[in-house]
């Protein structure tokens, strides 16, 4: 069960973080190359575990949703957990998302895009403003989105911070809308095209690296770095696509059902969906097992 995995990884991360802090204190007292290397190794271990937990949560979003729905107090505890709390928080908005009808979702997405455009224009204006303070009413008349985030005569830097904060919130809201079944297919299609270009670029960089072998350490090293950079970007985009697919279980199940009909000449997106594992849960059985595990009626 997901809760068992979370408890195990939470304890593992807490232990690793304690070891990391201990090593960091020692390094602050006296410098040692061995200590520094050990500290860096511990940091990489923590990073690797966190990445693994994040992927596992994506693969088990349905069960995480059920934990929040049936055991809200437990979910609140997970949010505050020292080991994995921040990772659970990053998935909370996904499981809290509500599906919208196609036309309604598109209207909302267009509004978000308009608001983000206003924020970009307003930020450029504020950054060039020669005085330390700005009249909120004046800029709010030009960019209505600012009316809800600034008032009075705030300092210039406070306005910039408010704009950036609102911008981040709108980005997340935009992704929440794009995850709707009526829109997600188009977004995935755009990402698939980008992945195809990245695959071609990676092949080119790999060939350049092979040609650079034996031509001196510097050219070979630079070619290797360029190849690794293109490979990592391709892998990153593939993870993004995978996360988008997993973030909408209903869309994933619908697509898989269509693919089971035996369609030929599958697209790259359809092949990716076919490879994606769906972790099905019998809600009634799961709920009964969780109540027994938590010793609740």
Beta strands, then each sheet from edge to edge (+ up, - down):
end
